[in-house]
Structure formats: structure tokens, C-alpha cells
Amino acid sequence: MTAEATPEATRQEGGHAAESRAAIEALVFAYAERLDAGDLAGVGALFGAGGYGAEAGPLVSGAAAVEAVLRDFVILHEDGTPRTKHVTTNLVIELDEGGDRAAARSYFTVFQALPGEEPRAIALGRYRDRFTRGPAGWRFAERRAAVDLAGDLSRHLRHPTSAS
């Protein structure tokens, strides 16, 4: 039995994978939390040098570019937020064997509640993500978003054909 195949090595590898999955999951959920808080610079910081864009569109790369594209597209209301809640579900994370790269897919539902209105779902879609781990931890290498079903996005996005 090689050292890599021992029960102890298997437990350590499993622990490492569990830690990586938890960190990636936290990153995915931090994106939604920061976006809903109107912290567009914070969203950009999750990308480092990574890229962001619609499923079939071009990517913008780097924290500043991600922040800039969000500022161009997302409408922030008087309270400094988009008045949304991005709910991410069906998250599936696939770790590469090397341990420093991963991919994920998930669904999102965006709810919006403007003053005096009931919350309502305005967009349903999916994310396709790639991640890398570096000295600063896990970051988005790429996030592609696709809106599959859309309601009234006119008070969430300046360019309603785009995903958030």
C-alpha cells in the first residue's frame, strides 16, 4: 500500500476537499450577499483577475472591470441596494484532482421588492463557474450567467437583456 492510498491519506484528502468545497460555496454565496447589499466593489474583489459575463457574451476580467460592468448594469435604489435577494440553489462543485481549480454550476432566482410592492421573482437562471486557488484563497476564474426566465427587469437592470 502506498502512502497515498492509506486510510490516513484518504481522510486527509477528504478533509482538504471538504474545506475547498466549503470555501467555494462561501464564495458563491458571498457574490449574492454582496450584490444584494449594493457592494459592487466587494463583488469585484471576489474575482481577482477572473472574468465575468453572460453565457454567450464577452468576458470582462479583473476586479475593477467586474465592478465597472455591474455599476453600468445594476440599478441601485435610494438605500444603495438593488432591492433584491439572489437565491442560489442546486449548487454542484467539481474539484480538479490537482486541488487548485474547480468548476461549479447552480441555479439562481432573483427576487425584488421595491417600496410599497410585494416581493416578486424577476429572473431565474443559471451560473457556470470556474475557480482557482492562489495565495489569497479561492477566487472566481470565470462566472457565466444565463437568464432562462425573466419578469420585469426594468427596475433592476439598465440593460434588461443582461444577467446579474
C-alpha positions in Angstrom: 0.0 0.0 0.0 1.5 3.4 -1.0 1.4 6.3 1.4 -1.2 8.0 -0.9 -3.6 5.0 -0.6 -3.5 4.7 3.2 -6.7 5.4 5.2 -5.0 8.4 6.9 -4.1 9.9 3.5 -7.6 9.3 2.3 -9.0 11.1 5.4 -6.6 14.0 4.8 -7.6 14.3 1.1 -11.3 14.1 2.0 -10.8 16.8 4.6 -8.9 19.0 2.1 -11.7 18.5 -0.5 -14.4 19.3 2.1 -12.5 22.5 3.1 -12.2 23.5 -0.6 -15.9 22.8 -1.2 -16.9 24.9 1.8 -14.7 27.8 0.7 -16.1 27.7 -2.8 -19.6 27.5 -1.5 -18.9 30.5 0.7 -17.6 32.4 -2.3 -20.7 31.6 -4.4 -22.9 32.8 -1.6 -20.8 35.9 -0.9 -21.4 37.0 -4.5 -25.2 37.1 -3.9 -24.8 38.7 -0.5 -22.5 41.5 -1.7 -24.6 42.1 -4.8 -27.8 42.4 -2.8 -26.1 44.7 -0.4 -25.1 47.0 -3.3 -21.4 46.3 -2.5 -20.3 46.2 -6.2 -16.6 46.7 -5.3 -16.9 43.8 -3.0 -18.4 41.6 -5.8 -15.4 42.6 -8.0 -13.0 41.7 -5.3 -14.3 38.1 -5.4 -12.9 37.8 -8.9 -9.3 39.0 -8.6 -8.2 38.7 -12.2 -11.1 36.4 -13.1 -13.7 37.0 -15.8 -17.4 37.8 -15.7 -20.1 37.8 -18.4 -23.2 36.5 -19.9 -23.2 32.9 -21.0 -22.7 33.7 -24.7 -21.2 37.1 -24.4 -17.7 38.5 -23.9 -16.0 38.4 -20.5 -14.7 41.3 -18.6 -11.6 40.5 -16.5 -10.4 41.8 -13.2 -11.9 43.2 -10.0 -12.2 46.7 -11.3 -13.7 45.7 -14.7 -16.3 43.4 -12.9 -17.2 46.3 -10.6 -17.5 48.7 -13.6 -19.8 46.4 -15.6 -22.0 45.9 -12.6 -22.2 49.7 -12.0 -23.1 50.1 -15.6 -25.9 47.5 -15.5 -27.3 47.2 -12.0 -29.7 49.9 -10.7 -29.0 50.9 -7.1 -32.0 52.5 -5.4 -32.2 55.2 -2.7 -31.0 52.8 0.0 -27.9 52.0 -2.0 -29.0 48.4 -2.9 -30.7 46.9 -5.9 -33.6 45.9 -3.5 -33.0 42.2 -4.5 -32.3 38.9 -3.0 -30.3 36.5 -5.2 -31.1 32.9 -4.1 -28.6 30.4 -5.3 -29.6 26.7 -5.4 -28.7 23.3 -6.9 -25.0 24.1 -6.4 -22.8 21.3 -7.7 -19.0 21.7 -7.2 -16.4 19.7 -9.1 -12.8 19.8 -7.8 -9.9 19.1 -10.1 -7.5 16.5 -8.9 -4.7 19.0 -8.5 -6.8 20.8 -5.9 -6.2 24.3 -7.1 -9.0 24.5 -9.7 -12.7 23.8 -9.6 -15.9 24.2 -11.5 -19.5 24.7 -10.4 -23.0 25.0 -11.8 -26.0 26.4 -10.0 -29.4 28.0 -10.4 -30.4 31.4 -9.3 -33.7 33.2 -8.6 -33.7 36.9 -8.2 -36.4 38.4 -6.1 -37.0 42.2 -5.9 -39.2 44.2 -3.5 -39.5 47.9 -4.2 -41.1 50.2 -1.6 -44.8 49.6 -1.4 -44.7 46.5 -3.5 -44.7 42.8 -2.7 -41.5 40.8 -3.4 -41.6 39.0 -6.7 -39.3 36.8 -8.8 -37.9 38.8 -11.6 -35.3 36.4 -13.0 -34.5 32.7 -13.0 -31.3 31.3 -14.5 -28.1 29.5 -14.0 -24.4 30.2 -13.3 -21.5 28.3 -14.8 -18.4 29.0 -12.7 -14.7 28.2 -12.7 -12.5 28.8 -9.7 -8.8 29.0 -8.9 -7.0 28.8 -5.6 -4.0 31.0 -5.1 -2.1 32.5 -2.1 -5.2 34.6 -1.2 -7.5 31.6 -1.3 -10.3 30.7 -3.8 -11.4 33.2 -6.4 -13.7 33.2 -9.4 -11.7 32.4 -12.5 -14.9 32.8 -14.6 -18.6 33.3 -14.0 -21.0 33.0 -16.8 -24.7 33.8 -16.2 -27.7 33.0 -18.2 -31.3 34.2 -17.6 -33.7 31.4 -18.6 -36.9 33.1 -17.4 -37.4 36.8 -16.9 -40.0 39.0 -15.5 -39.9 42.8 -15.3 -36.2 43.6 -15.0 -36.6 47.3 -15.8 -36.1 48.4 -12.2 -33.1 46.1 -11.6 -31.0 46.3 -14.8 -30.3 49.3 -17.0 -29.9 46.9 -19.9 -32.6 44.3 -19.2 -31.3 41.6 -21.6 -28.2 41.1 -19.3 -27.9 38.7 -16.4 -27.0 39.7 -12.9 
